[in-house]
Amino acid sequence: MKITLSIIGICILVFLLQNVSVFVNTEFSLTPSAALSGHVWQFVTYMFLHGDPIHLFLNMFVLLIFGVMIENTLGRKKYLILFFVSGIASSIIYLLITVSLTPPLLLPAVFSIPMLGASGAVFGVMAAYGILYPKQWIVMFPGIPMPAIVAVVVFAGIEVFYGLTGLQPGVANWGHLGGLAVGAILILYWKKKSGKPELIIDELEEKGREKEWDYVWE
């Protein structure tokens, strides 16, 4: 739970800094032309910036709902790997698809548009929840209950739809889908490697850390 709350706290703090300093936005959001020219830290830092209060709230709310359970299940180390790998992969997949779909003459203009937000990483965490707790019922907007794994498939379908139709301009739908896919692949790999689908926490990590919860909801 500590890591999830720390990520949320950092995102809130960074959002406040965004509103008092243009430098934060220009230097730490992911501007493709800059990131590919040496500002490689932007592939990580962009996850902690957000466009407006609603963008911030939605990402942090979803992270709180799914992240606490996944952090408790995986442990801090794997949870951080899941979060950052999903977020970085999201940005890379977004760039690759953008390059493939954008006419060459328009690429310089497109590559000057900054990308920001934790959505790709959050989608990876959400995919992990759906795979580890597939029968856990959750309520999707506008109040429709469904099993977690079904919700993940629905979200994936929504992102594909918007990505293909372009009905959400300014939203990195393919990046969201990339984060979800990479998060799912990572969780499936860990489950297979552990040989114990119900428990994938590193044994050494489990022995070395203090208990952070009294029970786990399922």
N, C-alpha and C positions, 0 to 999 in steps of 0.2 A: 504493500500500500504506500510505503514511503516514496518509492520511485515515481509512482503515478502522481501523487500529490506534489512531488518536487517538479515534475514536468509541467503540471498545470500551473504551479506557482511561477516558474520561469517564463512560461508563455504570457501570463498576465503581466509580469514585470516588464517583459520586452515590449508588449503592446503599449504599455504606458510610456516607455521610452520612445517608441515610434511616433508618438504624438507630440513629443517635445524636441525631437532631433531628426532631421531629414537624413543625416548620416547613417542612422540605423537601417533605414529602408534601402538606401542606395548600396550600402556595403554588405549587408547581410541577407537581403532577399536574393533569390536565385535569378540573376539576369544571365541568360545563356551566353551572350557574347563575352561577358566578363568572366563567368565561371569557366568557360572553355579557353580563356586566355591566361589562366593562372590563378584566378580567385576560387580555387577548388573548395575552400571552406564553405562556400555558399550552398553546396550540395547537402550540407548538414544544417547550417544555421537558418536556412529558409523555413525549416519546420517550426521554428519558434516565433515566427512573425505571422500576423494575420491582418486581413484587409479592413475589417470593421468589427464592432462589438458582437454582431450576430455570428459572423464567421468564427470568432474566438469562442463564443459561448457554445455553439453547436459542436465544434471539435472537442472542447474540454468536457462537455456533458457526456458525449459518447465515450470518450476516453475514460472518464470516471466510472461509467456504467460497466464497461467491459474490461477496462484495464486492471482494476483492483483484483478481480477474480483471476485474470491471466497472470498477473504478477505473483499472486499467491501460489498459483499452480506451477509456474515455470521456475520461480526464483528470480532474484534481481538480475543476475548475469544474463540469462537467456532472454528475459523480458526486455532488457536494454538492447540486446542483439536484435530481437524481433522488431522492436520499435525503429531503430536506426536503419537496419537493413531494408525494411519495408519502405521507409521514408526516402532513403537514397535511391532505391530501385524505382520508386514511383517517379522521381524526377528524371532519371535516365530514360525510362520507358516513355515518358511524356516527350522528352526531347527527340528520341528516335522516331516516334510516330509523327511528331510535328514536322521533322525534316522530310519524312517520306510523303507527307500529304501536302506540303507547302511548295508552291512553285519557286524555283531558285531565285527569281527576281524579288520575291517578297520575304525571303529568309532574313536579310539584314534587319528589316523592320520588325519581324516577329521575334528575332533573337534579342531585341532591345527591350522587350516587354518583361518585367520582373515576375517571377513566380514565388508565391509565399503561402504558408499554411501547413498544418500538421495532418491534413486529411489523408495523404498516402500512408503515413505511419499508423494513423488511427484505423484505416481500413485493414491494414495488416493485423492489428490487434483484434479487430472484429472478426476477421477470418479465423484467427486462432480460437476465439471463443466458440464460433460455430462448429469447428471441427472437434474441439475438446468436450464441448457440452452441447451436442447436436439436438438433444431432446428437451433442453431447457427452453421453456416458452418465454418469449419476449413480446412486447407490444410495439408495433411499428406505427408510425404516423399514417392515417389519422385515427389511431386506436384499434388497429387490427392485430390480434394475437396470432402468433405462429411460432413453430419450433425455430431455434436459433440457426440451424443449418439451412432451413428454408429462407430465412431472412437474409442470410449471406448470398444465396443464389438470386434472390429478388434484387438486392442491392447491385449485384454484378450485372444483372439484366438491365437495370435502370441506367447504369453507367454506360453500357454498350449502346443502349438506345440513344442517349443524349450525345455520346461520342459520334455516332454515325449520322445523326440528324443535325447536329450543331445547334440545338435549341437552347443550350446553356452557354452562350458566348462568355468568354472570360473565366470559364471553369475548366480545370484540367481533368476532364472525365477519364481520359486514357491513363493519366497518372494515378487517379484513384483506383482504377481497375488493376493497374500494375502493382500497386501497393498491396491490394487484396490478394492477388495471385501469388506474389512472392511470399507474403505472410503465410498463406496456406501451404505452399511448397515447403517452407522452413519447418512448420509444425509437423507436417507429414513425415519429413525427413527425421526429425527428432523422435517421433513416435516409433518409426521403424528401427532406428538405431538403438533405442532404449530396450526394445523388446517387451516393454511394459506400457501399453497404450494409456493405462490409467494413471501412470506416474512417470513423468519425464524430467523431474528435478534432478540436477546433478547430485549424486550422493555426497560427494565431498563438500559441496556448497551447503547441503542440508545439514550436515554435521557441524559446520562451522558457523552457522548463523542462528540467532536467537529466534524464538517463536514469535510471530507477529500477529497471529489471529487465533481465536479459540475454536472456530469451526468454519467450514466452507459451505456456502450455499450451493445447492444443485437443483 
